[in-house]
Amino acid sequence: MFSLWYRGLSLAQAVLFGGLIAITSILLMVWRSARCKQLDPQDAQRHLRNFYLSFIERMVAIIGLLILGFGPLALEPTGLLTGFVVGQVALILAGFFDRKK
């Protein structure tokens, strides 16, 4: 809301899009993690393949969405990266506080 007042709608849109990129990454990780829980716990090779596949999926999604934001959508770079970084930091903090329970 502050960015909407201070820099205008374009910055707010960029921050929101950056946050949506982070959320997309998180959702892909949660989805892949749920699918891995269905696998045989003794099949380490398959778990490792799924780990690598999850990493590749997330990186392709993040890079693709960042390119979309910087290129065709022409969003403000600082806002886009700020929204993405804040979303990723929120993921790290959520994991940290979840382990404290």
Secondary structure, DSSP 8 states (H G I E B T S, - for coil): -HHHHHH-HHHHHHHHHHHHHHHHHHHHHHHHHHHHTTS-TT-HHHHHHHHHHHHHHHHHHHHHHHHHHHTTT---HHHHHHHHHHHHHHHHHHHHHHHT-
